[in-house]
Amino acid sequence: MSAQIERYKGIIPALITPYTNEGKINEAVTRKLIQHLLSKGVKGLYLSGSTGEGFLQTVEERKQFLEIVVDEVQGEVPVISQVGAVDTNTCVELTKHAAEVGADAVSAVAPFYYKHGSEQIKQHYLDIVNAADIPLIIYHIPDFTGTSGSIDFYEELSKVENIIGLKYTSKDTFFMQQLIDVCGDEFMVFNGPDECCIAGLAVGAHGAIGSTYNIMPEKFVSLFNHFANGNIAAAKQEQYEANRLIRKLLDYDFIAFEREVLTLQGFDVGKPRKPLQQLTDMERSQIRKIVEEFPFLQV
C-alpha cells in the first residue's frame, strides 16, 4: 500500500466551523477544537463540506477558515478543503487558494441545483483538478446533489492523474464495493455515513470522513483500530454504541445537535447559520440529557 494511502487511512472528522456570537469565524475555538481532535488520534481534517457549512459561507470565509486550520495543524495530518460550489469558477478559485496555502487535497461535490449531464460534471471535475497542483477527492453525496454518477463514470475519473479518491456518502454498500473493485487499490474510497462506518470498512473503504467524529472521535478511532486489527466483535460494539446516539441525533438537525454537544463539551462553537435549525431552550435541555446518557460524550 502506498505511503499516500497510509497517510490518509483512518478517521477524518468533517470539521464543524466555530462561530463567534456575532456569526464570524472563531479562530481561538477552531484551534482549540483541532488540538482536541488531534489528541484523540484522528488522521485528518475535512473542511467546508456539509457539516462545516461551506455552502452557507462566503468565498473569503472559506479561505480564512482553511488558512487557520493549515496553520494550526502544521502538517501533522492531511487537511482536505471542500471547494464545491454551484459554479466551476468558484471551485477553481478555492482550489488555487488551497494549493497556495498548503492544503493537502481538495474535495468537491458535483455541481448542484441546475441539471447537468455526466460530460458536464466530468469536465467540472477536470477543470478543478487542472486548476492547481493539488490532489482531488471527489465528494459523492447524491441525496444532496441529486447526482449519482455511474460506476463507469467514476472508473474513468479514477484514472485521471491527481484524482486520488472519493468521499462516498451513501448507504448503498454494493455500489461502494463495485467502485472499489473497478477503481483499484490506489484509488482511496472514504466511507461517509457514520452509522455505516463498519459496513464501509468491511467492503474495502480505506478510511472514513464523518460528521459525528467531531463529538465522539475516540469512539470511531477505536472502531477503526479494532477493525484494522481484526477484532470485528469489538468494532461492531463500538458501532452499535455510536448508533444508539445517532438514533437520538436524528430527531434534530445534525449540525445543530453537534454544535450543542460541542458547546457542552467546552467548545463554544456558536449557532449554525440560518436557515439551519436554531435550537429552542427545551431542545437544548433535551440534548443536555442525552449527553448525560452517553459517557463517551463527556469530555
ZINOR-V248244 format. One record per run of one state. SS is the DSSP state (a for helix, b for strand, c for the rest). FROM is the first residue (numbers start at 0). TO is the last residue. If there is no record, write none. Layout:
ss=SS from=FROM to=TO
ss=SS from=FROM to=TO
//
This chain:
ss=c from=0 to=1
ss=a from=2 to=7
ss=c from=8 to=9
ss=b from=10 to=13
ss=c from=14 to=17
ss=b from=18 to=18
ss=c from=19 to=23
ss=b from=24 to=24
ss=c from=25 to=25
ss=a from=26 to=38
ss=c from=39 to=42
ss=b from=43 to=46
ss=c from=47 to=52
ss=a from=53 to=55
ss=c from=56 to=57
ss=a from=58 to=72
ss=c from=73 to=76
ss=b from=77 to=81
ss=c from=82 to=86
ss=a from=87 to=100
ss=c from=101 to=103
ss=b from=104 to=108
ss=c from=109 to=116
ss=a from=117 to=128
ss=c from=129 to=133
ss=b from=134 to=139
ss=c from=140 to=140
ss=a from=141 to=144
ss=c from=145 to=149
ss=a from=150 to=157
ss=c from=158 to=161
ss=b from=162 to=167
ss=c from=168 to=171
ss=a from=172 to=182
ss=c from=183 to=186
ss=b from=187 to=190
ss=c from=191 to=192
ss=a from=193 to=201
ss=c from=202 to=205
ss=b from=206 to=209
ss=c from=210 to=210
ss=a from=211 to=213
ss=c from=214 to=215
ss=a from=216 to=227
ss=c from=228 to=230
ss=a from=231 to=248
ss=c from=249 to=252
ss=a from=253 to=263
ss=c from=264 to=279
ss=a from=280 to=292
ss=c from=293 to=293
ss=a from=294 to=296
ss=c from=297 to=298
//
